[in-house]
Amino acid sequence: MLCPMVLLVLLLNSYVRGDACPNGECSEIRSPTTEQALLAEVEKTYETTIDPELLKLIQYEKMFVTDRRYYLRTYERFALVLCPVGFICNGLSSVVFWRMKNRQKQAIILVLLALSIADPLATLVSTDYIIWATLGYSWAQNTNIGCKLIPYFRIVARDCSNVFCLLVAFERFISVYFPLQVSLWCTRKRMKIAIVCIFVMFAGLESYRIAAFGMKVEYGVSFCYRLLALNTIARRLDMAFSKCLGFVIPWLSMGILNFLIIIRLRKWRAQRASLGAKTDDGSDIGLTLMFLTMSLFSMAMNILDLVNIIVLLQSDRQLVNDYYTYGISATMMLCGHSCNFIFYAMGGETFRKTLMNVITCGRIGLEDPRASRAAKTQLTVVSNVESSMADNRTKTSQNVV
């Protein structure tokens, strides 16, 4: 559009100088070579008038659009696999823990049940995006209430998931360092109260974050349409509320607790080995190692997203400048909430047996722990009676002789 405007300006200048014919009769007719020279001069003027920084900005915008399109397609493929896997595995885990809570006295089963419910809720935004990319319509993308509620539940569930893992590590720490007090301190009632308090706390923090962000939104602008100027504010609020309270503090605390638990269990094993006693804490060490591995895995899956937010806040950019790294971090976070089922299956024998019972619809029997303990007690009593009777017979035969 600038070329015709420049040409019009040149013609007006020539008209002012008298070169153009006011009465429609030209005293001079330009040749084709003259017109080509004029067009070349106009193009040269057009190129020299553009700021080189503007050309760089145009190239950057082209690269930004290309990278964003590639990121969305790649993320869609990964989410199409991980979201269904996460819902299926966490659904099975919820059913297994629901059955185990009535068969075992440990209150930690309730926390694992809450964790298996929070993990799939933390992937709601990705699931909604898959629906939108497939059907062209979704609740979060096309409705005003959906774009508020789905991210709200996703952030609350993600933060609750991290703190639930911390609660599991705390229970393991109490059971190792204070084994006589674990049944008094970590009761089912207290665990239920802790789960409810954690959910209420993060729901309140997220509500306050939304209210604080809504106060910055201009009047008449939809809350779901975030202006570029408000991206930095949104990141700072997310960094203060969600990342610090919902990720950094819980995972650092959990890492310290698990480290102390491993040290204590290794000391116990070394002491029993030096005394020649049989070590029967293998299940405790295996369970603790399972939770430690799960915590390290989740931390690794979330740490890159934290680094991205810090880099964006330091650079003060309104848009994501590296969609490759951003896509990797989003996929890793999705994988962290979808793969905890693997650690449940690796660490617990009772979980595996109950899982097979659920999958086969009860065809594979599941022993009641109380019944098995009673049976073992009866076998022990019978064996003791038989051994005492054998000793009496031996003594009687010796007396007869």
C-alpha positions in Angstrom: 0.0 0.0 0.0 3.0 2.4 0.5 4.1 2.1 -3.1 0.9 3.7 -4.6 1.1 6.4 -1.9 4.7 7.3 -2.7 3.8 7.3 -6.4 0.9 9.6 -5.7 3.2 12.0 -3.8 5.7 12.1 -6.6 2.9 12.9 -9.1 1.6 15.7 -6.9 5.0 17.2 -6.6 5.5 17.1 -10.3 2.0 18.7 -10.7 3.1 21.5 -8.4 6.3 22.0 -10.3 4.3 22.2 -13.6 5.4 18.9 -15.0 1.9 17.5 -15.2 -0.6 18.8 -17.6 -3.5 20.6 -15.9 -5.7 20.6 -19.0 -5.2 16.9 -19.8 -2.7 17.7 -22.6 0.8 16.6 -21.8 3.6 18.4 -23.5 5.9 15.5 -22.6 5.1 11.8 -22.8 7.3 9.6 -20.6 8.8 6.5 -22.2 8.6 3.0 -20.7 12.2 3.2 -19.6 11.4 6.4 -17.7 8.4 4.7 -15.9 10.6 1.8 -15.0 13.2 4.1 -13.6 10.5 5.9 -11.6 9.2 2.6 -10.2 12.7 1.5 -9.3 13.3 4.8 -7.5 10.0 4.4 -5.7 10.9 0.9 -4.5 14.3 2.1 -3.4 12.7 4.9 -1.5 10.3 2.4 0.1 13.1 0.1 1.2 15.2 2.9 2.7 12.2 4.3 4.6 11.6 1.1 6.6 13.4 0.9 9.9 15.8 -2.1 10.1 14.4 -2.8 13.6 10.9 -3.1 12.1 12.2 -5.7 9.6 13.7 -7.7 12.5 10.4 -7.4 14.4 8.5 -8.8 11.4 10.9 -11.7 11.1 10.6 -12.4 14.8 6.8 -12.4 14.6 7.0 -14.9 11.7 9.3 -17.2 13.7 7.0 -16.7 16.8 3.9 -17.8 14.8 5.8 -20.8 13.3 7.2 -22.0 16.6 3.8 -21.6 18.4 2.0 -23.6 15.7 4.7 -26.4 15.9 4.5 -26.4 19.8 0.7 -26.6 19.8 0.7 -29.6 17.4 3.4 -31.4 19.3 1.7 -30.7 22.6 -1.6 -32.0 21.2 0.0 -35.3 20.2 1.5 -35.9 23.7 -1.6 -34.7 25.5 -3.7 -37.0 23.3 -1.8 -40.0 24.8 -1.0 -38.8 28.4 -4.4 -37.4 29.3 -6.4 -40.7 28.7 -3.5 -42.7 30.4 -3.6 -40.4 33.4 -7.4 -40.6 33.8 -7.4 -44.4 33.4 -4.5 -45.0 35.7 -5.5 -42.6 38.4 -9.1 -43.9 38.2 -7.8 -47.4 38.9 -5.7 -46.1 41.7 -8.7 -44.4 43.3 -10.7 -47.6 43.1 -7.8 -49.6 44.6 -7.2 -47.2 47.5 -10.9 -47.0 48.1 -11.0 -50.8 48.7 -7.8 -50.7 50.7 -9.0 -48.1 53.1 -11.5 -50.5 54.6 -9.0 -53.4 54.8 -6.0 -51.6 56.3 -5.7 -49.4 59.3 -3.1 -47.0 57.9 -4.5 -43.5 57.6 -2.1 -42.7 54.8 -4.4 -44.6 52.4 -6.8 -41.7 52.6 -4.0 -39.3 51.5 -3.1 -41.5 48.6 -6.8 -41.7 47.6 -7.0 -37.9 47.6 -3.7 -37.7 45.6 -5.1 -40.1 42.9 -8.2 -37.8 42.6 -6.2 -34.6 42.5 -3.8 -35.7 39.8 -6.4 -36.2 36.9 -8.0 -32.9 37.9 -4.6 -31.2 37.4 -4.8 -32.2 33.7 -8.2 -30.6 33.0 -6.8 -27.8 30.9 -4.9 -30.2 28.6 -8.0 -32.4 28.3 -10.1 -29.4 27.4 -7.6 -28.4 24.8 -7.7 -31.9 23.2 -11.5 -31.6 23.0 -11.2 -28.2 21.4 -8.6 -29.2 18.9 -10.6 -32.3 17.9 -14.2 -31.0 17.9 -13.6 -27.3 17.6 -15.6 -26.5 20.7 -14.9 -26.9 24.4 -16.1 -25.5 27.7 -13.0 -23.6 28.6 -12.3 -22.2 25.1 -15.8 -21.1 24.1 -17.7 -20.3 27.4 -17.0 -17.5 29.9 -17.6 -19.6 33.0 -15.6 -22.5 31.7 -12.5 -20.4 31.1 -12.6 -19.5 34.8 -13.6 -22.7 36.4 -11.3 -25.2 34.5 -8.0 -23.3 35.1 -9.2 -22.7 38.7 -9.7 -26.4 39.5 -6.5 -27.3 37.6 -4.3 -25.0 39.7 -6.0 -26.0 43.0 -5.6 -29.7 42.2 -2.0 -29.3 41.1 -1.0 -27.5 44.3 -3.0 -29.9 46.5 -1.3 -32.8 44.7 2.1 -31.5 45.7 1.1 -30.9 49.4 -0.5 -34.4 49.6 2.9 -35.9 48.6 4.4 -33.8 51.5 1.8 -35.2 53.8 2.7 -38.8 52.8 6.4 -38.0 53.5 5.5 -36.5 56.9 3.6 -39.7 57.8 6.5 -41.9 56.8 8.8 -39.6 58.9 6.7 -40.0 62.0 6.4 -43.8 61.5 10.2 -44.1 61.3 11.4 -41.7 64.0 8.4 -42.1 66.4 6.9 -45.5 65.7 5.0 -45.6 68.9 3.3 -42.3 68.3 2.3 -42.8 64.6 -1.0 -44.4 65.5 -1.8 -41.5 67.8 -0.6 -38.6 65.7 -1.6 -39.8 62.2 -5.2 -41.0 62.8 -7.8 -41.2 60.1 -9.8 -38.3 61.5 -6.7 -36.0 61.5 -5.8 -37.0 58.0 -9.3 -36.2 56.8 -9.1 -32.8 58.5 -5.7 -32.2 56.9 -7.0 -33.0 53.5 -9.9 -30.7 53.8 -7.8 -27.9 55.2 -5.3 -28.2 52.3 -8.0 -28.0 49.7 -9.7 -25.0 51.4 -6.4 -23.2 51.8 -5.4 -23.5 48.1 -8.9 -22.8 46.9 -8.9 -19.6 48.9 -5.4 -18.6 47.6 -6.5 -19.2 44.0 -9.7 -17.2 44.6 -7.6 -14.3 46.0 -5.2 -14.5 43.0 -8.1 -14.4 40.6 -9.6 -11.4 42.5 -6.3 -9.6 42.5 -5.9 -10.2 38.8 -9.4 -9.1 38.1 -8.8 -5.8 39.8 -6.1 -5.1 37.1 -8.4 -5.9 34.2 -9.9 -2.9 32.5 -13.6 -2.3 32.7 -15.4 -3.8 29.8 -12.6 -6.3 29.0 -13.5 -10.0 29.5 -11.6 -11.7 32.3 -10.7 -14.6 29.9 -9.1 -12.2 27.4 -5.8 -11.4 29.0 -4.1 -8.4 27.7 -0.4 -8.6 26.9 0.3 -5.8 29.4 -1.1 -8.0 32.2 0.9 -11.2 31.5 3.7 -10.1 33.8 1.2 -9.4 36.6 -0.3 -12.9 36.1 3.1 -14.5 36.2 4.1 -12.7 39.4 0.9 -13.7 41.1 1.3 -17.3 39.9 4.9 -17.3 41.1 4.0 -16.0 44.6 0.9 -18.1 45.3 1.2 -21.3 43.2 4.8 -21.9 42.6 6.2 -20.9 46.0 3.5 -22.2 48.3 2.3 -25.1 46.1 5.6 -26.4 44.7 8.9 -25.0 46.1 8.1 -25.2 49.8 6.4 -28.7 49.7 9.0 -30.4 47.6 12.0 -29.0 49.4 10.4 -30.1 52.7 9.6 -33.5 51.3 13.1 -34.0 50.0 14.5 -33.3 53.5 12.1 -35.6 55.2 12.7 -38.5 52.8 16.5 -38.0 53.1 16.2 -38.2 56.9 14.0 -41.3 56.6 16.6 -43.1 54.5 19.4 -42.3 56.9 17.4 -43.7 59.8 16.4 -46.9 58.1 20.0 -47.5 57.0 21.2 -47.1 60.6 18.7 -49.6 61.8 19.7 -52.1 59.2 23.4 -51.7 60.0 22.7 -52.1 63.8 20.6 -55.2 63.2 23.2 -56.7 60.9 26.0 -56.1 63.4 23.9 -57.9 66.1 23.1 -60.7 63.8 19.4 -60.1 64.1 17.1 -60.7 61.2 16.1 -57.5 59.4 12.4 -57.3 58.7 12.2 -53.6 57.6 12.6 -54.3 53.9 9.0 -53.4 53.1 9.4 -50.0 55.0 12.6 -49.2 53.0 10.9 -50.2 49.7 7.9 -48.1 50.5 10.0 -45.1 51.5 12.2 -45.4 48.4 9.1 -45.6 46.3 7.8 -42.3 47.7 11.3 -40.7 47.5 11.5 -41.7 43.8 8.0 -40.4 43.1 8.8 -37.1 44.8 12.1 -36.7 42.8 10.2 -37.6 39.6 7.5 -35.0 40.2 10.1 -32.4 41.1 12.0 -33.0 37.9 8.7 -32.8 35.9 7.9 -29.4 37.4 11.3 -27.7 37.8 11.5 -26.6 34.1 8.2 -24.8 34.3 9.5 -22.9 37.3 12.7 -22.0 35.5 10.6 -20.7 32.5 8.6 -18.4 34.7 11.7 -17.0 36.4 13.4 -16.4 33.0 10.3 -14.6 31.7 10.0 -12.4 34.8 13.7 -11.5 34.6 13.6 -10.7 30.8 10.3 -8.8 31.4 8.8 -10.2 28.2 5.1 -10.2 27.6 5.1 -13.2 25.3 6.9 -16.6 25.5 10.0 -16.3 23.5 11.0 -20.0 23.5 8.1 -22.2 22.7 10.4 -25.2 22.4 11.4 -25.1 26.1 7.8 -24.1 27.1 6.4 -27.1 25.2 8.8 -29.5 26.9 7.9 -28.1 30.3 4.2 -28.4 29.7 4.5 -32.0 28.5 6.7 -32.9 31.5 4.2 -31.5 33.9 1.4 -33.5 32.2 3.6 -36.6 32.5 4.2 -36.0 36.2 0.5 -36.1 37.0 -0.2 -39.1 34.8 2.5 -41.6 35.8 2.3 -41.8 39.6 0.4 -45.1 39.0 3.8 -46.7 38.1 5.2 -45.9 41.5 2.1 -47.1 43.3 2.4 -50.5 41.5 6.2 -50.8 42.1 6.1 -50.0 45.8 3.2 -51.8 47.3 2.5 -55.5 47.2 -1.0 -55.0 48.6 -1.7 -52.4 45.9 -0.8 -54.9 43.2 -2.9 -57.7 44.6 -5.9 -55.3 45.0 -5.4 -54.0 41.5 -5.5 -57.5 40.0 -8.6 -58.2 42.0 -10.2 -55.0 40.5 -9.1 -55.7 37.0 -10.3 -59.3 37.0 -13.6 -58.3 38.7 -12.9 -60.4 41.7 -11.8 -63.6 39.9 -8.4 -63.4 41.5 -9.1 -63.7 45.2 -7.7 -61.2 47.7 -6.8 -62.3 51.2 -8.0 -60.4 54.1 -5.0 -59.3 56.1 -6.7 -59.9 59.4 -7.8 -63.4 58.3 -4.3 -64.2 57.1 -2.8 -63.0 60.4 -5.3 -65.1 62.3 -4.5 -68.1 60.2 -0.8 -67.6 60.8 -1.4 -67.3 64.5 -3.4 -70.6 64.5 -0.7 -72.3 62.6 1.9 -71.1 65.1 -0.2 -72.3 68.0 -0.7 -75.7 66.4 3.0 -76.1 65.7 3.9 -75.1 69.3 1.3 -77.7 70.6 2.7 -80.4 68.4 6.3 -79.6 69.3 5.4 -79.7 73.1 3.5 -83.0 72.6 6.5 -84.5 70.8 8.8 -83.3 73.7 6.5 -84.9 76.2 6.5 -88.2 74.3 10.3 -88.1 74.2 10.5 -87.5 77.9 8.0 -90.3 78.6 9.9 -92.8 76.5 13.2 -91.8 78.3 11.5 -92.3 81.7 10.2 -95.8 80.7 13.7 -96.8 79.6 
